[in-house]
Amino acid sequence: MDNLTLGLPKGSLQESTVEMMARAGFKVYISSRSYYPTIDDSELSARLVRPQDMSRYVGKGIIDAGLTGMDWVEEDGSDVMEVVKLVYAKQQMSKVRWVLAVPEDSNIATVKDLQGKRISTELVKVTKNYLKKNGVEAEVEFSHGATEAKAPELVDAIVELTETGSSLRANKLKIIDTVMDSVTVFIANKTAWNDKWKREKIENLAMLFEGAIIANSMVGLKMNVPNECLDKVLEKLTALRKPTISPLSEDAGYDIDTVMDEKSARVLIPELKRAGAEGIIEYPLNKVVI
């Protein structure tokens, strides 16, 4: 039987990845004692891999395809196929940033002020390239963790990953620049990508994953609309997207279905009610495939 080896990120992305895959239609079970998750798809064999290592194993063909951060692909310099970008992270559905940060009372204000200074980070190669582009020579050391705690006693600055900046503020650090933005990426080994069956499987996964990400911020709306209120209701809806309109039996009006951004729905529902819509139902979506 054909089989695709799929790498799932262990650590901070693990929970959000399992949730994303559930919306995409895949049930993933991860034992606390095993690095081999089970997926309810006999064509998939899963492996838990640290995001920092994922692109290297995919590049070597040990894993056919995997989910990791674009930051770690750049850090490793792996020769892999980028199948699709998926904008989700540990805490929220957004990009993350690697930022240059210094103590709040530091006199370092720009990257140029780091000349001859010492910087701690997990993202060593990317940081060195960033400094080189800015014409700065500084010592960059690898951090094994607790990077925020190293400034100012051990280092002058850090380059650290952040979603909200709250951890940096809690450690009395201020951001002075963004080194790079990063998103989760679905990557594939190039040999696997050139295999007809594996490529189709990878493309199918990418389509479903992307559909799950899109659907996360959207909802469906259903409602009944009396004949005399149709124009008023459509005036509210068509500003967003064209709805599906079906006549009800016995000329009782219309059934209307549409999909929209969840934040728009919370504003629009009261307006639709006032315009004459009845029996309004909002429902969650698992996937929206565009």
Buried (B, 14 or more C-beta within 10 A) or exposed (E): EEBBBBBBBBEBBBEBBBBBBEBBEBEBEBEEEEEEBBBEBEBBBBBBBBBBBBBBBBBEEBBBBBBBBBBBBBBBEBEBBEBBBBBBBBEEBEBBBBBBBBBEEBEBEEBEBBEEBBBBBBBBEBBBBBBEEBEBEBEBBEBEEEBBEBBBEEBBBBBBBBBEBEBBBEBEBBBBBEBBEBBBBBBBBEEBBEBEEBBEBBBEBBBBBBBBBBBBEBBBBBBBBBEEBBEBBBEBBEEBEEBEBEEEEEEEBBBBEBBBBBEBBEEBBEBBEEBBBEEBEBEEBEBBEE
